[in-house]
Structures are given as structure tokens and as C-alpha cells.
Amino acid sequence: MTLHLSPVEVLAGLGAIVALITVWRVSVRAARRTAETARASARLMSLAGRVTVTAAVIAGVQWVVLFHAAGHVTLVAVVLGAPALLAGHALTRALTVTTAETPRRRGGRR
């Protein structure tokens, strides 16, 4: 069996193959972008959950100590001060910019 194809048919076949490959690559990129977006939102929700649980534990311990040891000034100061110091440290680290920008010479490196 012999197959006879004209140049137009060969070019149409190659064009169809190129179109299929292009559509496939675009769909893979879109799927990858969607997966990355889903991962980022899952990380955010995981972080929010951990922060909420930690805050609830700290507030619970503070409530128990304040309820049972209201007369002990030092204990109340430690129970209220320690979480405040830790939160202040974490906020300071999160909000501090630590990059050092060096001035560039005109013309780049020499």
C-alpha cells in the first residue's frame, strides 16, 4: 500500500501536530499555575489555623493563671509579659527589612 500526500497535506498535518503540542503545553502551564495557587492558599490556611490554636492556648493559660492567682503580682506579670515579649520579637522579625542594598556604579561591574 502506497501513501501519496501532496505538500499541502503534509504541511496541514505538521500544522495540526504543532497545534496539538502548543495546546498541550499551555494546558500543562495552566494546571501548574492552578496547583501552585491552591498550594499557596492551603499554606495560608494552615498558618492561620496554627496561629489560632497557639493564640487560644496562650489565652487559656493566661485566663487560668489570672483566675487562680490574682493576688500574685509577679506571676501575673510573667504570664502576661512572656507572651507579649515573644509576640513583639516575632513581629519585629517579620516587619524588619534585612536586605543590604549596595549602590551600583554606572556601567555595571568593572
N, C-alpha and C positions, 0 to 999 in steps of 0.2 A: 504494500500500500504506500503510495507516494503522496506527500502532502505538498501542495502548491499554494504558497502565500504571496500576495502582492506586497510591495513595500509599504503601502498604506495600511494593510492588515497587520504587518509586523510592528509598525510604529504605533498603531492603536493598541496592540497587545502590550507593548512596552509601556505605553502611557497608562494603561489600566493597572499594571503591576506597580508602577511608581505611585499612582494614586492610592492603591491599597496600602503600600508601605507608609506613605505620608499619613493617611488616616489612622493607621495602627500606632505610629509614633506619637501623634497628637493625643490619642486616647490614653496612651500609657502616661504621658506627661500630666494630663488632666487627673488621672487616677492617683498619681503620685502626689500631686498638689492637694487633692482632696484628703488623702490619707494623712499628709503632714498637718493639715488644718485640724483634722479630727484628733491627732495626737497632741497638738498644742492645747486644744480645749480640754482634753482629758487631763493633761498635766495641770492646767489651771484649776480644774475642779478638784483634783487630788490635793493640790496645795491648799485650796480653800477648806477642804474637809479636815486636813491635818491642823491648820491654824485654828479652826473652830473647836476641834476636840482639845487641843492644847489650852486654848483660852478657857474652855469650860472646866478643865482640870485645875488650872491656876485659880480661877474664880471660886471653885468649890472648896479648895484648900483654904483660901483666904476667908471664905464665909465660915467654915468650921472653926478656924482658929479665932476669928473675931467673935464668934458666938460663944465659945467656951472659955476664952482667955481675954476678956475685955479689960480686965484690971492690969494685965502685964504689958506695960508700955513698950519695953524692949522687944518682946515677942511680936507685938502688933507692928512695930516699926520694921522688923526683919521681914515679916510676912508681906507687908505692903511695899517695902523698899527693894527687896531682891528681884521680884518680877519687873518692877519699874526700871531697875538698872539693866536687866537683861533686854528688855524691850528697847530701851534707849540705845544700848550698844548695837542691837540688830538694825534699828532704824538708821543710826549713824552710818553703819557699814553699807547699808543698802542705798543711802542717798549721797554718799561721798563719791566724787569722781576721782579715780586713781590713775588716770592716764596722764602721761607727761608728753606734752606736745613740744617738740623742738622746732625752732624756726628753720625754714628751708632757705638755702641760698638760691639766688637767681640762677637759673640754668641747670638746676638739679645737682647731682653729685659730681665732684671733680677729683 
